[in-house]
Amino acid sequence: MTATPPCGSHLSYAEGAALALDADWVVVGSGAGGAAAAITLARAGHSVVVVEAGPWRDPEDYPHTMYGTMRDMFLNWGSLVATGDSIIPVVQARLVGGTPVINSAIVVRTPGDVLAQWRDEHGLGAVFHEESIGRAQDAIEAELQVQPTDRGVMGPTATFMLDALQRFGMEAHPTDRNVANCKGAMQCLQGCRNRSKQTANVLWLRELIARGGTVLSCAPVDRVRLVAGSAEGVDGRFEHPVTKTRGAAFGVRARRGVIVAASATGSAPLLQASGYRHPWLGRGWRGHPGAGVVGVYDRPMDMHVGPSQAAASLHLRATGGVKLEHLSLPLELFAARISGAGRDLMRRLEEYRHCAMWVSAVRCDAEGSIRRTWWGGTALHYVPSRRDLARVREGTKTIMRMHFAMGARKVYPGVVGMPTEFTPDMVDQIDRAPLDNRCWTWVLSHLFGGCVLGADPARSVVAPDLAVRGVKRLHVVDASALPTTLGVNPQHTIMAVAIVTARRLAGA
Ligand SMILES: Cc1cc2nc3c(=O)[nH]c(=O)nc-3n(C[C@H](O)[C@H](O)[C@H](O)COP(=O)(O)OP(=O)(O)OC[C@H]3O[C@@H](n4cnc5c(N)ncnc54)[C@H](O)[C@@H]3O)c2cc1C
């Protein structure tokens, strides 16, 4: 191993001699959980090395096309899927700053019913409660400039949704987002090239380096070093961001401990690869799959204008298990969502400017699993239940009604076995849409579990203090630890849980 490099640096792909570093803490993964934990420890005066599998991109370097985004910023070009009785695409990022760099920046506080469920069913009441989570979320909102989306930057696709919800007497709100000076450029999902989105690559990781911390990028961790029941550090090899060629080996020794925050698709497989065993490892994998309904209007709706997600409703969350959201997609992604081929597809794509898409994100009951395959891949098993399907069907019907109430000529619900195009007189036909997972056009982007948190040692991989059971000096602070779905967008909860945990570890 070579000598330790100077503190306060960013080191990326390298070939040649192996690299050795030393710090109080090593954090694996720089997304919502990892970055929040790392900056909390650094501010408390601890030395921190963050090790991130993906590359560091500044907003000026974000690709201009969705294809480039998938190549440079998505995990495996967006090719990860959950299988069961169907194939559901799973979207996650792989770059410095993690999935928040490509998310819609929606910030929602942890609902009180979720904290009550964590207290009553998972024994977490002493650690995660309204006061501890609320205090962390106050600080996050102040730092990340969280504010309601201004109607002035919304396109008609979002304002129409707010109007439709109000017309139906349903709760409606502009989304709260971690953005400053949003220009409504519809680039949230490709990475905000205007630097409006307040993500860790533009804020917390820069501050971490200024405080003497180190960030390794293009540095997938292959294993946590577990020695005699204690986490001593991590090992891996740099990986070229485009060719995936493996470069120099690196190792980071952790004087105080290792924090794993490699996400709901990364943390459980990493612990498995490190030789850790627990009957619950990889279990309790959950999600909020979403299904969109497109309305086609006579007037231009200009889906390419405004933030990606500017309007939402929690009206059906408690009773129907569904959150309704506006979602605008760039033409390239829209083309993948819309039905048809050849002339049919071209006709529908020509209508792009006249389309609006609203989504049901379902708080699914289904519990899946994740594991590392023998060749080092990730196997995800996930099958939404009949109740989950009934929920998406009901959400879809509500959205169809909303589109027609606002004057849509036709809607595309995207359900196999149903007509492609619905006119207003056909809405009730959706009640006959099959409760069969293979018929729905779902995407999974809110993921939970694999290293679930809880008080029962037999049914949780990490204890309420987020320490991995049976191993000293090892913690998990990302979406993989959350024991339940939330029914709202998860990044705020993940960051708050990470901050509460890191403050305790720092003795602050
Ligand atoms: C398209 C999309 C839109 C979304 N919109 C919203 C939204 O508007 N609001 C919201 O609240 N949530 C949203 N989410 C979800 C939210 O972004 C995630 O729930 C959250 O980022 C998860 O945090 P995490 O820390 O668990 O993982 P991530 O943020 O994904 O970070 C994990 C990091 O670990 C790295 N990593 C993985 N394995 C390794 C390894 N072996 N070695 C080193 N590094 C590794 C990854 O490269 C990644 O950077 C969205 C998600 C998607 C995909």
Ligand as a Chemical Component Dictionary entry (heavy atoms), coordinates in Angstrom:
data_LIG
# 
_chem_comp.id                   LIG 
_chem_comp.type                 NON-POLYMER 
_chem_comp.pdbx_formal_charge   0 
_chem_comp.three_letter_code    LIG 
# 
loop_
_chem_comp_atom.comp_id 
_chem_comp_atom.atom_id 
_chem_comp_atom.alt_atom_id 
_chem_comp_atom.type_symbol 
_chem_comp_atom.charge 
_chem_comp_atom.model_Cartn_x 
_chem_comp_atom.model_Cartn_y 
_chem_comp_atom.model_Cartn_z 
_chem_comp_atom.pdbx_ordinal 
LIG C1  C1  C 0 -36.239 8.858  -10.298 1  
LIG C2  C2  C 0 -36.347 8.992  -8.801  2  
LIG C3  C3  C 0 -37.047 10.065 -8.259  3  
LIG C4  C4  C 0 -37.166 10.181 -6.878  4  
LIG N1  N1  N 0 -37.768 11.289 -6.353  5  
LIG C5  C5  C 0 -37.764 11.475 -5.020  6  
LIG C6  C6  C 0 -38.249 12.691 -4.465  7  
LIG O1  O1  O 0 -38.632 13.612 -5.187  8  
LIG N2  N2  N 0 -38.255 12.808 -3.110  9  
LIG C7  C7  C 0 -37.833 11.798 -2.288  10 
LIG O2  O2  O 0 -37.936 11.937 -1.071  11 
LIG N3  N3  N 0 -37.327 10.657 -2.795  12 
LIG C8  C8  C 0 -37.244 10.496 -4.132  13 
LIG N4  N4  N 0 -36.671 9.371  -4.650  14 
LIG C9  C9  C 0 -36.102 8.371  -3.717  15 
LIG C10 C10 C 0 -34.859 8.866  -2.987  16 
LIG O3  O3  O 0 -33.991 9.551  -3.858  17 
LIG C11 C11 C 0 -34.186 7.659  -2.350  18 
LIG O4  O4  O 0 -35.145 7.044  -1.496  19 
LIG C12 C12 C 0 -32.952 8.019  -1.536  20 
LIG O5  O5  O 0 -32.003 8.712  -2.299  21 
LIG C13 C13 C 0 -32.322 6.748  -0.976  22 
LIG O6  O6  O 0 -31.235 7.110  -0.163  23 
LIG P1  P1  P 0 -30.083 6.069  0.174   24 
LIG O7  O7  O 0 -29.062 6.792  0.960   25 
LIG O8  O8  O 0 -30.680 4.846  0.734   26 
LIG O9  O9  O 0 -29.487 5.631  -1.252  27 
LIG P2  P2  P 0 -28.897 6.505  -2.444  28 
LIG O10 O10 O 0 -29.290 7.915  -2.338  29 
LIG O11 O11 O 0 -29.249 5.763  -3.681  30 
LIG O12 O12 O 0 -27.317 6.440  -2.218  31 
LIG C14 C14 C 0 -26.600 5.228  -2.210  32 
LIG C15 C15 C 0 -25.222 5.460  -2.798  33 
LIG O13 O13 O 0 -24.405 4.339  -2.479  34 
LIG C16 C16 C 0 -23.565 4.060  -3.576  35 
LIG N5  N5  N 0 -23.118 2.666  -3.477  36 
LIG C17 C17 C 0 -23.860 1.546  -3.669  37 
LIG N6  N6  N 0 -23.090 0.449  -3.487  38 
LIG C18 C18 C 0 -21.851 0.892  -3.182  39 
LIG C19 C19 C 0 -20.614 0.239  -2.896  40 
LIG N7  N7  N 0 -20.503 -1.102 -2.866  41 
LIG N8  N8  N 0 -19.517 0.996  -2.664  42 
LIG C20 C20 C 0 -19.604 2.356  -2.671  43 
LIG N9  N9  N 0 -20.751 3.023  -2.939  44 
LIG C21 C21 C 0 -21.857 2.301  -3.176  45 
LIG C22 C22 C 0 -24.451 4.343  -4.769  46 
LIG O14 O14 O 0 -23.657 4.548  -5.935  47 
LIG C23 C23 C 0 -25.224 5.577  -4.318  48 
LIG O15 O15 O 0 -24.584 6.767  -4.711  49 
LIG C24 C24 C 0 -36.567 9.209  -6.023  50 
LIG C25 C25 C 0 -35.884 8.131  -6.573  51 
LIG C26 C26 C 0 -35.758 8.021  -7.941  52 
LIG C27 C27 C 0 -34.999 6.850  -8.518  53 
# 
loop_
_chem_comp_bond.comp_id 
_chem_comp_bond.atom_id_1 
_chem_comp_bond.atom_id_2 
_chem_comp_bond.value_order 
_chem_comp_bond.pdbx_ordinal 
LIG C1  C2  SING 1  
LIG C2  C3  SING 2  
LIG C2  C26 DOUB 3  
LIG C3  C4  DOUB 4  
LIG C4  N1  SING 5  
LIG C4  C24 SING 6  
LIG N1  C5  DOUB 7  
LIG C5  C6  SING 8  
LIG C5  C8  SING 9  
LIG C6  O1  DOUB 10 
LIG C6  N2  SING 11 
LIG N2  C7  SING 12 
LIG C7  O2  DOUB 13 
LIG C7  N3  SING 14 
LIG N3  C8  DOUB 15 
LIG C8  N4  SING 16 
LIG N4  C9  SING 17 
LIG N4  C24 SING 18 
LIG C9  C10 SING 19 
LIG C10 O3  SING 20 
LIG C10 C11 SING 21 
LIG C11 O4  SING 22 
LIG C11 C12 SING 23 
LIG C12 O5  SING 24 
LIG C12 C13 SING 25 
LIG C13 O6  SING 26 
LIG O6  P1  SING 27 
LIG P1  O7  DOUB 28 
LIG P1  O8  SING 29 
LIG P1  O9  SING 30 
LIG O9  P2  SING 31 
LIG P2  O10 DOUB 32 
LIG P2  O11 SING 33 
LIG P2  O12 SING 34 
LIG O12 C14 SING 35 
LIG C14 C15 SING 36 
LIG C15 O13 SING 37 
LIG C15 C23 SING 38 
LIG O13 C16 SING 39 
LIG C16 N5  SING 40 
LIG C16 C22 SING 41 
LIG N5  C17 SING 42 
LIG N5  C21 SING 43 
LIG C17 N6  DOUB 44 
LIG N6  C18 SING 45 
LIG C18 C19 SING 46 
LIG C18 C21 DOUB 47 
LIG C19 N7  SING 48 
LIG C19 N8  DOUB 49 
LIG N8  C20 SING 50 
LIG C20 N9  DOUB 51 
LIG N9  C21 SING 52 
LIG C22 O14 SING 53 
LIG C22 C23 SING 54 
LIG C23 O15 SING 55 
LIG C24 C25 DOUB 56 
LIG C25 C26 SING 57 
LIG C26 C27 SING 58 
# 
